[in-house]
Amino acid sequence: MKAWVDPDRCAGHGICTTICPEVFAINGDGYAEAAGDEVPAQFEGAVRDAIKQCPEHAIDEITDDSPTKEN
């Protein structure tokens, strides 16, 4: 799986970076970004928690059958 943060929805709360800093980071503009690589299996649960906890619903899980997300 991969994680994707919608830059139009992210408000920079940083909850995702607190839950899973191995995958999410705050960029220079103050908004969250996800690592572009595959999420290591040991962090998949934390990424799913971040998806659920995001107040702006800005994070999506991308799997092989998900539509492609473009940045």
C-alpha positions in Angstrom: 0.0 0.0 0.0 0.9 3.6 -0.4 -0.5 6.7 1.4 -1.4 9.9 -0.3 -2.3 13.3 1.2 -4.6 15.5 -0.8 -2.9 18.9 -0.8 -6.2 20.7 -1.4 -7.7 19.2 1.8 -4.8 19.1 4.2 -5.0 21.9 6.7 -1.6 21.0 8.4 -3.0 19.7 11.7 -0.1 17.2 11.8 -2.0 14.4 13.5 -0.7 12.0 10.8 2.9 13.0 11.6 2.3 12.3 15.3 0.7 8.9 14.6 3.2 7.7 11.9 6.2 9.9 11.5 7.9 7.1 9.5 5.5 7.8 6.6 4.2 11.4 7.1 6.0 14.7 7.4 5.2 18.4 7.3 6.6 20.1 4.3 8.0 23.6 4.1 4.5 25.1 3.5 3.2 23.6 6.7 1.2 20.8 5.2 1.5 17.0 5.4 3.1 14.8 2.8 3.4 11.1 2.6 6.5 9.2 1.6 6.1 8.2 -2.1 7.4 4.7 -1.5 5.4 1.6 -0.4 4.5 1.8 3.2 6.5 -0.9 5.1 4.1 -3.6 6.5 4.9 -2.7 10.1 3.5 0.8 9.6 0.3 -0.1 7.7 -1.8 -0.1 10.8 -0.5 3.3 11.9 -1.2 4.7 8.4 -4.8 3.4 8.6 -5.1 5.1 12.1 -3.8 8.3 10.6 -6.4 8.1 7.8 -9.2 7.6 10.4 -7.9 10.5 12.6 -7.4 13.1 9.9 -10.0 15.8 10.6 -9.9 17.0 7.0 -10.2 13.4 5.5 -7.2 14.4 3.4 -5.4 11.0 3.5 -6.1 8.1 1.1 -4.7 4.6 1.0 -3.6 3.6 -2.4 -3.5 -0.1 -3.3 -2.9 -1.9 -6.6 -6.6 -1.6 -7.5 -7.1 2.1 -6.4 -7.4 4.8 -9.0 -4.1 6.6 -9.6 -3.6 9.8 -7.5 -1.6 12.6 -9.1 0.2 15.3 -7.1 
